[in-house]
Amino acid sequence: MKTDSTSNGRGRLSSEMLRGLVDEKTGTLDPRIYHDREIYELELERIFTRSWLYLCHESQLKKAGDFFSTYMAEDPVLVVRQKDGSVRAFLNQCRHRGMRICRADCGNARAFTCSYHGWGYDIAGNLASVPHEQDGYRNEIDKSKWGPLPVPRIETYNGLVFGNWDKDAPNFRDYLGDMLWYTDGYFDRTAGGTEVIGGMHRWVLQCNWKFAAEQFCSDMYHADFSHLSALIARLPEGVDPSMGQMPTIGSQFSSRNGHGTGFFTDVNTLDEFNGPVAAAWYQGPHRAEAIRRLGEPRASQISAAHMTVFPTFSFLPGIQTLRVWHPRGPGEIEVWAWALADRDAPAEVKEAVRLGVLRTFSAGGIFEQDDGENWLEIQKVLRGHMARRQKLNVAMGLGHQQTNHPRFPGKINNVYAEEAARGFYRQWAQMISGEI
Amino acid sequence: MAWKKVCRTNDVADQSGIKIKGPNPIAVFRLGDEFFATDDTCTHAKFSLSEGYIEGEEVVCALHEARFCLRTGKVLSPPAIVPLRTYPVRVEDEEVFVDVD
């Protein structure tokens, strides 16, 4: 779908100017991509209405009528399990005065009723009932024409439910493309699949969504410095501090479609991250099954991975935090995060994962603080007139990519590289300029 | 009297209702071993009461929370003001009959 040109060819936001904000060939970025309101409005139109966006996990929609209220970028959507077992989603906007149809976060419903005038919708999103239809509307309203906008494309991938506003979008697996080999390695490890455990963590950060999404896509670089104090704090007293050092051997993958992942391959860094109870499961029955299903290197030779599916879905395998970076203007995000565990893991393992995620990557997690602090400080710096005029460097490892790695398919660079960041921003620039 | 066979007892789960389709759809509700039949369409706004929530011997419309007594059809909460029509029910050999006359 080529988007209409609200700003294309006129004013300051020409296609050429937009494409030039990212130069992946020299590894430079124009910081306007992080703070400019007009560019942000174009992101909503040209990126978020055409990309596959994470909606929820299937385990949140167990039976007919179970719903989860989420967002596709700034658009509120309701995701609902249907009586036939399928999942549907529609814009959470009443077509009468535009009120939010459902104001609950999640639950089970037989119907949804707008709280303003009482327009009623069935769980499939059809307008079913209008108060005063006879004496007010004189039976002249065609209810079939006034339902909320359906999300035309919904796909489930290993329990993860994604939606896309673009009816012509490629299917989700094709959208993952060369990333599929890696995501299968992260999400298709056991036949029982996964579930989200506990509730959801939500918090607000005053920063652009791309800082977070790109870091999870491409940035192992920050880990051993930004998180140094947390890495040291995690060590038991009396342990040699060298135990807190990060491994050094690993790879980074950059997808043609803007996704990315990176990981270490020399030691299983995070095996104990969620404590001994979780480790016994994930190194034991979980790993044995993964070896049968996936083989190596995906079953046990990839560790401490970070990943983003373009644009806003991220996961840390091993740590098990799953999240979406919902944009809220150029300088704000809402982070929605869950802990993911094997569905058939014992209850004490799920509890250990929940507590582990709570301790490390959550609103109060010791590692999360470091990341948020960096992102919102950058955003503050970008209030400066001169700061906004400085190009930023995204050139690490430029020209050192390979496509013939013995173990890892696709475009590969060293674990410390910005190959995936360049791929992420190239995808962004191509979409926002109308090139793709 | 016009007794009509509408369903089997195990078609209706306890504490729920089903819709019997027709020009004038009927809702059949089950509370334990007792069955009730009413008009399926809420008297306030057009919606199926068999989709509603059962609370005690009452059905609450899922749309606007109008509330009716299953036994008498009496309105127990606005926005409905018109009582719900109820029908006699008879159970024989695991089959549910409603007097739709």
Interface residues (C-beta under 8 A of the other chain):
Chain A: A109 R110 A111 T113 G118 G120 D122 A128 S129 V130 P131 E133
Chain B: H44 A45 K46 F47 E51 G52 Y53 A62 L63 H64 P79
